[in-house]
Amino acid sequence: MVVFVGEFSFPNEDIEVDFFMNIKRTCYDSFYPFKVLSRNSFEKIIFEPVTILYGGNGSGKSTALHVIAEKTGVQRDSIYNKSNFYPDYVNMCGMQLKAGIPENSRIITSDDVFDYMLNIRNLNEGIDQKREELFEEYLDAKYSQFQMKSMADYERLKRVNTARSKTQSRFVRSELIDNVREYSNGESAFLYFTEKIGDHGLYILDEPENSLSPKRQIELVKFIEDSARFFGCQFIISTHSPFLLSMRDAKIYNLDEKPVRVQRWTELENVRTYYEFFKGHENKF
């Protein structure tokens, strides 16, 4: 199994204090991402082929993920808003590589998946409108009293003959690109991951469970496990999904702890809550 990024370090509180002591006293709206990870003493990650950052909202797991993505220089699709201090913070982070990061490496965020599904929805709406227009064109051509009077009418004649030689459904299908609504939102989201994640790459996934049903999350777990085990991929993932947290051989950093520490997935509060809930209702299954 492959590891491209071996270690990553974030500035601690002392380093952050020294930095701010040396800058001019100016009013800023935000010092982000300073003071986000250091408050829980999150200073270092030692990566495995699959490394997971776990924590509740505001724990800093997405912040850490985006900082790592910026430092590694992987591709991103959606624009990421950066504060005035973002480049300074990234420069203060340390990174040790075990191998060169492949060009096809990327970060995939919830915004990327949402934009992809929105594009499919817009495409479907355009297809639906075109289909209605073709229905009307078919009926007009099939039952018209058209007669060719000059070569200028040749294209019209071809359309009439085509309509008269086919059923309505076959005519529309031949004139229209395939409708992609065969996929639900969850299926489209899952398809996005399988299209973007190739062989031999570093993939940073920010809460990939969003838009995925439990069944699709389980399928994504298998896809990630196989990609890491057989196809030379390294994954860094932020999640609080119990399905993704259960991933085989994943190393989990719990950002809800102070200091942050590595834990088994069965020890995590979110997973324990699910366990206790279903255990309490076991007799109803």
N, C-alpha and C positions, 0 to 999 in steps of 0.2 A: 504493500500500500504506500502511496506517495504523500509526502509532505513538502510543500514549496516554502511556506512561511513557518519557520521553526519556533521563533519567539517574538513577542511584541511587548513593549513596555510603555507605560503612560507616566507623565510627570506626577510626582507626589506633591503633597501640600507645601513642603519646604521649597521645592523648585518653583512652584507656582508663586509663592510669596516673593521669592527673589526676583522673579520676572516682573511682577507688578511694582516692586520697589524701584525698578530701573526704567519704567516708562513715564512719560510726561503725565501730569495730572490733567486729564481731559475727561469730559463727560461722555460716557458711552451708554447705549441702551442695554447692552448685554456683554457679558464676559464669556459667553458660551464658546467652546465647550469646557473652559476652565471651571473648576470646582464641582463638576458633575461626578466624575469618577473618583477623584481624590477623597471625597467625603466618606466613601466606604473603603478607603485604602485599597482601591483596585489599581495595582501598579504593574502587574506582569501576567502575561498569558504564555503558557507553553503548549503549543498546538499538537493535536493528533490529526489523523486524516479527517475525522469528524469532531469538531469542537462546537459546543453549544453554550451560548450566554443566556442564562435564565434569570428572570426577575419580573416584578410587577411594573406597572406604569410608573415612569419617573425613576426607575432604577438605574438608567443609563445604558442599558444593553444596546439600544439602537444608536446611541451616541458613539459607543465603542466601535460598533460595526462600521459606521460611516467614516470614523477616523482611520480605521484599518484600511478601508477601501481607498481613502484618499492617499494614504501613505504608500500603498502598494501600486496605485495608479491603474487599477482595473477599470474596464469599461463600465459606464453607467448610461441608462437611457433617460430617466427623468432628471430634471434639473434639481440640484440640492442647494438650498439656501444656506449660505455661510455667513457667519458673523465677522466682524472686523478682526477678531483675534484667532480665527480658525487656522489660517496658515501658520501663525506663530506656534499654536498648540501642536499641530501636526509635525512641525519641524523639531519640536522638543521630544517627540515620541521616538523610541528606538525600535529597530526591526532587524532580526537575523534571519537570513534566507538559507534554506538547505538546497534549493535549486532555483533556477531562473523562473520567474512567473510567466506562464504562457500568455500569448497575445489574446487568446479567446476567453481569458478570465474576465469575470464581471461581477458586479453587485446587482441583485434583483430585489426590488422593494415592492411594497404593496401598491405604490403609485404606478409602477411599471405594469403590474398585472391589471390594475383597474383601467389604465389607459388602453391596454390591449383589448379588454372586454368591451370598453366603450367604442373602440374602433370597429369591432365586430358588430356591435349593435347598430352603429351608424351605417355600416355596409348593408346590413340586413334591411334597414329602413329604406335605403336606396333601391335595393333589389325588389322589395315589396312594391314600391311605387312603379318601377319599370315593369313588373309583372302585370299590374293592372293596365298599364298602357298597351302591353302586348296582347292582353285579352281583347281589348277594344279593337286593336289593329287586326287581329285574326278574324273577328266577326265581320268587320267592315270589308276585309279582303275576300273572305269566303263567300259572302252573300251579295257582293256588289255586282253591278251590271257592266263592269269595266270592259272596254274594247280598245285594243291598241290602235292608235291612229297614226303614230309616227315613232321614230327611234327614240324620241324623248320620253316615250312611255314605256321603254323597255324594262327599266328597273322596277317600275310599278307592276308590270306584267309578271315578272319573276316572283314578286312577293305574293301576288294573287294565286299563281300556280302552286307556290310552296304551301300557302294556307289551305288550298283545296285538296292537296295531296296528303295532308297530315291531320291527325286529331288535334284538338285545341291544346292538350297537355304536351304533346310531342312538339308542336310548333313553338310553344312558349319555352320549353326546355332547350330546344335547339338555338334559340335566340338569346338565352339568358345564362349568365354564369351560375354555377352551382351555388345554392343558398347554403351559407355556413351555419344556419340556425340548427343544424343537426346537433350542435353542441350546446349544452346548458352553460350557465355561468361557471359552475364548478368544473365542468369538463373543459371549458375554454381556459380557465386558470391553470388547470393541470397540464393542458397542452402547451401553454406558454413555457412552463418549466422544462418540459421535455424537448422543446424546440431550442431553448437558450442554453441548456446545459449539454455540452458536448464531451468528447473524450479529452483527458489530460488537461485539466484546467483548475484554477482556483475559483471557487464560487462562494460568494458571500450573500446569504439569504436573510432578509429582514422580515421576520414573522410570516413565513410562507404559508402558514395555515389559514390566513385571511382569505376568504372567498372559497375555501375548500370544505366540503362536508367531511365528517369523520371517515367515511369510506375512502374518499379521495386522499385524505391525509395519510391513511395507512398505505395507499398505493404510492404516495410520494416518498414515504419512509423507505419502502422497498427499492424505489428508483434511486434514492440517494445512497442507500447501502450498497447496491450493485455498482453504482458509478464510482464509489470510493474503493470498493474491493476489487473490481475487475477492469475498470476503465481509467485508472490513474487520476482521479479527481480528489481534490481536497475541499472540504466544506467548513465554513465558519457561519454559524446560524444563530440568530436570536429568536427565541420562541418561549411561550408558556403552554404550548399544546402538549398534553400528556402523551399523545401518539408520537410526536417527534422526539420528545424527551426520552422515550423508551428505545430509541434507536440503538442498535447493537454496537458496542464498543465506542459509543460517543463519550467524550470527556465533557462534563458539565460544570461550568462556573456559576455559582449561585450569587447573583449580584444583590440579593436581598440580605445577605449576611454582611456583617462588619467585623473584621475584614472579609472581603470576598474570598470564598474558598470553594474547592472542588467537592461535589457531593454526588451520590448515586441518585438516579431519577426517582427511586421509591422513597427517598428521604425528603423530597421537596414539598413545601406546604401546599402548592397548587394540586399536585398529584395526590397527596394525602387527603385533601378535601374531597376529590372525586371518589377515592377509595372508600372513605368513611360514609359518603352519601349512598353509594351503591350497596355497600355492605349493610347499611341500615335498612335498605329496601330489598334485600336479597330474597326474602320470602315471597315477593310479588312477581318474581321472574319465573 
